Structure formats: C-alpha cells, structure tokens
Amino acid sequence: MTSNDGAGQYQVDYYRGGVLLTTGFLNKDGGNFFKFIGDDIELKVNAATSLQMPFFLYPPAPNPVTSSTAINISLAQPGHAQLYVYDISGRMVKVLLDGQCNAGQQSLTWDGTDSVGKPIANGVYTVMLTSQSGRLTKRVVVAR
C-alpha cells in the first residue's frame, strides 16, 4: 500500500514474496532525493532510481523453528559477510556464513544445530548479519 498525506510524505509497505517485511515513510528530502525510514532501515535514494533494500536481514521463516528455517539476506555490495547464530548468553553456536559474497539477495538454511551438528536446545537465539554496510540482528525461537 502506498498513500500520500498531501504534504509530500508517502507511507510505503515493502513486500517480498507476498510477505509484509516493513512499513515506512518516503519523504521528499530536497532536490531529487527521497528518504525512506522503516522499522529496520533508513536510506536515501535518488528519485530517478528504484527503491531497493540495499542491506537487510529478513525475518527467519518459519519462526519458531521446529526443524529448519530459511534466513534471507540482502547485501548492498560485494564483500565479506558473516551470519552467526548466538544463544541468549551471547555464545556463538553456529556460523552460517563467513566469506566473500556477491551483492544482492541470498538465502541460507539453518537446521537448528550447533557448530558440530548437534541439535540445540529449545530457546531464543539471535541471528546476526555483519558486512561492511553494518550489522543487523533478528531473533529466532527454537521449539521442537
């Protein structure tokens, strides 16, 4: 949905694969630039270009995890990226990605195991994406 409040501000719902990912506002920011402010992202775009999410960690799906979950990421530029899973105490339990990546969207699957392949305990975990663009986190619940 996109709506204009009459003052140059547009409410924008960002969907991917039919799933609402975030809602934000597109504001005229002088000249030909717009600023998009959403739940987990703030970016400035030229009005002549299409609005794209340059660096984003999508919510794991399904969540809660019973067997495995898909974790989709979007990288703004090629380079080194890391995707780690941490337990509630901050201990790293699994490395899902640690290496060079192309720009754009990528999908990874986590099977709910730790670094040695052992199923982890039920509970709340944090998935952290780190790249030269920044750091993003999402929570994931394991409930078997």
HELIX and SHEET records of a PDB file:
SHEET    1   A 5 THR A   2  ASN A   4  0                                        
SHEET    2   A 5 GLN A   9  ARG A  16 -1                                        
SHEET    3   A 5 VAL A  19  LYS A  28 -1                                        
SHEET    4   A 5 PHE A  33  ILE A  37 -1                                        
SHEET    5   A 5 GLU A  42  ASN A  46 -1                                        
SHEET    1   B 3 PHE A  56  LEU A  57  0                                        
SHEET    2   B 3 THR A  69  LEU A  75 -1                                        
SHEET    3   B 3 GLY A 104  TRP A 110 -1                                        
SHEET    1   C 4 MET A  92  CYS A 101  0                                        
SHEET    2   C 4 GLY A  79  TYR A  86 -1                                        
SHEET    3   C 4 GLY A 123  SER A 131 -1                                        
SHEET    4   C 4 GLY A 134  VAL A 142 -1                                        
END                                                                             
